[in-house]
Amino acid sequence: MGNLKVQLGELSLSNPVMTASGTFGYGEEYADFIDINALGGIVVKGTTLHAREGNAYPRMAETPKGMLNAVGLQNKGVDGFINDIYPRIKNFKTNILVNVSGSTVEEYVETAEKINELDAIPGIELNISCPNVKEGGMAFGTSCPSAIAVTNAVRKVYKKHLMVKLSPNVTDITEIAKGVEGSGADSVSLINTLLGMAIDVNSRKPVLSTITGGLSGPCVKPVALRMVWQVSQAVNVPVVGMGGIASAEDAIEFLLAGASAIQIGTANFIDPTITIKVINGIREYLERNQMDDVKQLTGALITG
């Protein structure tokens, strides 16, 4: 049986399949469907310094081969996570990463400092797709100087695995990837959602209350795959790929493109057991191709 274990720096995963933030709750919501401990890791929903109510409804919309969301990081805040949620999930026997979001560098830093004290959380995923309120609302992740600044600041206070989640809404994603790598990121994950919108032709109004939202699902996979391939050529830290993964074959494509691990997001809403099916599918692929280690797939794309 092929070895599925992978390393993201010092972070050990039993297999390369993780869940994407905002699509898997805190893990406990899926415990009736799958064995959470069988996953390589889970990334819990976006956590901010203060509690947030999120955006007004409607804030989700179905699109061809995907969905738009503008939930707006609704969460109880980091103290609510620490006091109410962490005690319920800390005994999962898998890697639990917290997706950290903020509107200022100071908010990111303070949130990361608090999570650093939690023994059962071995890492955070820094969501730099959030709007930087001090810079007029431009997302941290769409400006290389802003991405570097927030990563640098968090790295100074956060002592465990620091994964930085990259925005695809940029001209050159490799520039941002190299910038955060140089600022202390232990790994990078990509892609976050693409900016999109939908219109109701009968009312002639936007479908979402926020007009635009984040596009995810199978429709973004070709873009995500291209960006993962580009970034894996540009950085030396591990790359975690995501974007439209809905099968073992999809996951293997990302590994071949250079990812060391993957995250499954929107597909969890369609099939709550999809993560286990992907793990089993990767194992079957290794056996079928007489490969003894999943790491043999990473970056094994044949281009010549």
C-alpha positions in Angstrom: 0.0 0.0 0.0 1.4 3.4 -1.0 2.6 5.8 1.6 0.3 8.9 1.8 2.2 10.8 4.4 3.4 14.3 3.4 5.4 17.1 5.1 4.6 20.8 5.0 7.8 22.0 6.5 7.6 20.6 10.1 3.9 19.9 9.8 3.2 16.2 9.3 0.1 15.1 7.5 -1.2 11.5 7.4 -2.3 12.2 3.8 -2.3 15.2 1.4 -6.1 15.9 1.7 -7.2 18.9 3.8 -10.4 20.9 3.9 -10.6 24.6 2.8 -11.6 27.3 5.2 -15.2 28.4 5.2 -16.5 25.1 3.6 -16.1 22.7 6.5 -17.1 24.8 9.6 -15.0 23.7 12.5 -14.9 20.0 11.5 -17.5 18.9 14.0 -20.3 19.7 11.6 -19.1 16.8 9.3 -18.4 14.3 12.1 -21.7 12.4 11.4 -20.6 11.8 7.8 -16.8 11.0 8.0 -14.0 10.2 10.4 -12.4 13.7 10.9 -9.3 12.0 12.1 -8.8 10.4 8.7 -8.0 13.7 7.1 -4.6 15.2 6.6 -5.9 18.4 8.2 -8.8 20.8 8.4 -8.7 24.6 8.1 -11.4 26.1 10.2 -13.5 29.0 9.0 -12.1 32.5 9.0 -11.4 33.9 12.4 -11.1 37.6 13.1 -10.1 39.6 16.2 -13.6 40.7 16.9 -16.9 38.9 16.3 -18.5 39.7 12.9 -22.1 39.3 11.7 -21.1 39.0 8.0 -22.8 40.6 5.1 -26.5 41.1 4.5 -28.5 38.4 2.6 -28.5 37.2 -0.1 -24.9 36.3 0.1 -24.6 33.0 -1.8 -25.6 32.2 -5.3 -25.3 29.2 -7.6 -23.4 29.7 -10.9 -22.7 27.3 -13.8 -20.2 24.7 -12.4 -19.7 26.8 -9.2 -20.9 29.2 -6.6 -20.5 32.8 -5.5 -20.3 33.7 -1.9 -20.1 37.0 0.0 -20.6 35.7 3.6 -18.3 38.3 4.9 -16.3 36.2 7.5 -19.1 35.8 9.9 -17.6 34.3 13.1 -17.5 34.7 16.9 -14.1 36.4 17.0 -10.9 34.8 18.3 -11.9 34.9 21.9 -15.2 33.2 21.1 -13.2 30.6 19.2 -10.8 30.0 22.1 -13.6 29.8 24.7 -16.4 28.1 23.0 -15.1 26.1 19.9 -11.6 25.2 20.7 -12.5 23.0 23.7 -14.9 21.0 21.5 -12.4 20.3 18.6 -9.0 20.2 20.3 -9.0 16.4 20.6 -9.3 15.7 16.9 -6.4 13.6 15.9 -5.6 15.6 12.8 -4.0 18.9 12.0 -6.3 21.8 12.9 -5.3 25.1 11.3 -7.1 28.4 11.9 -7.7 30.7 9.0 -6.8 34.2 10.3 -8.3 37.3 8.8 -8.2 41.0 9.6 -8.7 44.5 8.3 -5.4 45.9 9.7 -2.0 44.5 10.3 -2.5 45.0 14.0 -5.7 42.8 13.9 -3.8 40.0 12.2 -1.0 40.2 14.7 -3.2 40.2 17.8 -5.4 37.3 16.5 -2.3 35.3 15.7 -0.8 35.9 19.1 -3.8 34.5 20.8 -3.9 31.4 18.6 -0.2 30.8 19.2 -1.1 29.9 22.8 -3.4 27.0 21.8 -1.5 23.7 22.1 -3.7 21.7 19.8 -3.4 24.2 16.9 -0.2 23.5 15.0 -0.6 26.2 12.4 -2.5 29.1 10.9 -3.5 30.0 7.4 -3.1 33.7 6.9 -6.0 35.0 4.7 -4.5 38.0 2.9 -7.5 38.4 0.6 -9.1 40.7 3.2 -9.4 44.5 2.5 -6.8 46.6 4.1 -8.9 49.4 5.6 -5.8 51.7 6.1 -5.0 51.5 2.4 -8.4 52.3 1.1 -9.8 48.8 1.0 -7.3 47.2 -1.4 -6.8 43.5 -0.4 -3.5 42.8 1.4 -2.9 40.0 -1.1 -3.2 42.1 -4.2 -0.3 44.3 -3.3 3.2 42.8 -2.8 4.3 45.4 -0.2 1.1 44.8 1.8 1.4 41.0 1.6 5.0 41.3 2.8 4.1 43.6 5.6 1.4 41.5 7.1 3.3 38.3 6.7 6.4 39.9 8.4 4.4 41.2 11.3 2.6 37.9 12.0 5.8 35.9 11.6 7.3 37.9 14.5 4.7 36.8 16.9 3.5 33.4 15.5 5.9 30.6 16.3 4.2 27.6 14.6 3.5 26.7 11.0 2.6 29.8 9.0 0.7 29.1 5.8 -0.2 32.1 3.6 -3.3 31.9 1.4 -2.8 33.7 -1.9 -5.4 35.7 -3.8 -5.8 34.9 -7.5 -7.0 38.5 -8.2 -3.5 39.7 -9.2 -1.5 40.2 -12.3 1.5 38.0 -11.2 0.8 35.6 -8.4 4.4 34.4 -8.3 5.5 37.9 -7.2 3.2 37.7 -4.1 4.3 34.1 -3.4 8.0 35.0 -3.5 7.3 38.0 -1.3 5.6 36.1 1.5 8.1 33.3 1.3 10.8 35.9 1.9 8.8 37.2 4.8 8.7 33.9 6.7 5.8 31.9 5.3 6.4 28.1 5.9 4.0 27.3 3.0 1.5 28.9 0.6 -2.0 27.8 -0.2 -3.8 28.8 -3.4 -6.1 29.9 -4.8 -8.6 31.8 -2.8 -11.8 32.7 -4.7 -11.9 34.7 -7.9 -13.9 37.9 -7.9 -17.2 37.5 -9.8 -20.8 38.6 -9.9 -24.3 37.5 -11.0 -27.3 39.5 -12.2 -31.0 38.8 -12.0 -32.3 39.8 -15.4 -35.9 40.0 -14.2 -35.2 42.5 -11.5 -32.1 43.9 -13.2 -30.3 43.8 -9.9 -27.2 42.0 -8.6 -28.0 38.6 -7.1 -25.6 39.2 -4.1 -26.2 42.1 -1.6 -22.6 43.0 -2.0 -22.8 43.0 -5.9 -19.6 41.1 -6.2 -18.4 37.9 -4.4 -16.0 35.1 -4.4 -16.3 32.5 -7.2 -15.4 28.9 -6.4 -16.1 25.4 -7.6 -15.1 23.4 -10.7 -15.3 26.4 -13.0 -12.1 27.9 -11.4 -10.0 24.7 -11.6 -8.1 25.5 -14.8 -7.1 28.9 -13.4 -6.2 27.4 -10.0 -4.1 24.7 -11.6 -2.2 27.1 -13.7 -1.4 29.3 -10.7 -0.3 26.4 -8.6 2.0 25.3 -11.3 3.5 28.8 -11.7 4.0 29.3 -8.0 5.5 25.8 -7.4 8.2 26.8 -10.0 8.9 30.1 -8.2 9.1 29.2 -4.5 10.9 26.6 -2.3 8.3 26.3 0.4 5.5 23.7 0.1 2.5 24.6 -2.0 -1.0 23.6 -1.0 -3.4 23.6 -4.0 -7.1 24.2 -4.1 -9.8 25.5 -6.5 -12.5 23.3 -7.9 -11.2 19.9 -6.6 -14.1 17.5 -6.7 -12.5 14.1 -7.3 -9.3 12.2 -6.8 -8.3 12.9 -10.4 -8.6 16.6 -9.7 -6.4 16.3 -6.6 -3.8 14.4 -8.5 -3.7 17.1 -11.2 -2.8 19.6 -8.5 -0.1 17.3 -7.1 1.4 16.8 -10.5 1.4 20.6 -11.0 3.6 21.0 -7.9 1.4 20.9 -4.9 2.5 18.9 -1.8 -1.1 18.8 -0.4 -4.5 20.0 -1.5 -7.6 21.5 0.1 -11.2 20.6 -0.8 -13.8 23.4 -0.5 -17.0 23.8 -2.4 -17.3 20.1 -3.1 -18.0 19.5 0.6 -21.3 21.2 0.2 -22.3 18.7 -2.6 -20.9 15.5 -1.0 -19.9 15.6 2.7 -17.9 12.4 2.2 -15.8 13.7 -0.7 -12.6 14.1 1.3 -12.6 10.4 2.1 -13.4 9.4 -1.5 -10.4 11.6 -2.6 -8.0 10.0 -0.1 -9.1 6.5 -1.2 -8.9 7.5 -4.9 -5.3 8.8 -4.5 -4.4 5.5 -2.8 -5.9 3.5 -5.6 -4.1 5.6 -8.2 -0.7 4.8 -6.5 -1.5 1.1 -6.4 -2.7 1.1 -10.0 0.5 2.8 -11.2 2.8 0.8 -8.9 4.0 3.9 -7.0 4.9 3.5 -3.3 4.8 7.1 -2.2 2.4 10.0 -2.9 5.4 12.4 -2.8 6.4 10.9 -6.2 3.5 12.7 -7.7 4.4 16.2 -6.5 5.8 18.2 -9.4 5.9 15.1 -11.7 4.2 16.8 -14.6 5.8 15.8 -17.9 6.0 18.9 -20.1 8.5 17.8 -22.7 
